[in-house]
């Protein structure tokens, strides 16, 4: 028999996405990553975490939600169904990255990385249900969703640049400051899960064990980390002006400051008003937007020239032969 192509290779041979289409596909995965984080928070904040009391079915006897489970079951089941929309967005990104000409191995791998994170986090979500919303597995579920957001943002950024070796756009000390912002911001997100895990929004209408510390103390530690991020971000904004960094990089630093200011306001208001559900949900959205801003700032500090049209495509790895 002749060569047998995989479905992706077959599509890639017959379709080449425009740069705009490629960017939109990658952006769709970013948007859906944020949406799955926010709706996952809505599940917890409405006490719907065990609306479907088992996994992968909704009940022991039904694959889908039943009328007896009420609105909480519908919310939890709806969030599960949204995972399929997320998977479709990631699938579109994989197809688009695979079909670019010339073929970009690194970009395709980033697309597949998103797929495997989605699959693994679905399993983590199932384990979370099986363990009755144990706060440690809930935190792991949230952090895995942020891992997906990280890869999705990197993929989105990489669609607008080439595959050459990265070239710095700012001096080395400035890049080190960016790494500091990224690391402390990641720590800030992790510390946020300790506030949530000890707080009153357990994710279910019944009593769920919480993390073994006072949530107000965890909130204070979280706030300290937030102030450190703000100080580093302000320093970055000032330094970029001193070194005459490119306009887009300075814009990224400005965007991060704006997001941090808004996120800080929401955080303090929710703390002093008894952490109402709506503000907690807004804070979760702000967390995602902050992380996107941090990543975009870090990625803007280097550049990769676009590949010229005269450079040939890489060899297709997905052609297989059968006897």
Helices and strands as residue ranges (DSSP letters): E 3-5, H 7-14, H 19-45, G 67-69, H 70-98, H 105-130, H 135-158, E 167-168, H 172-198, H 215-242, H 247-272, H 277-299, E 302-303, E 319-321
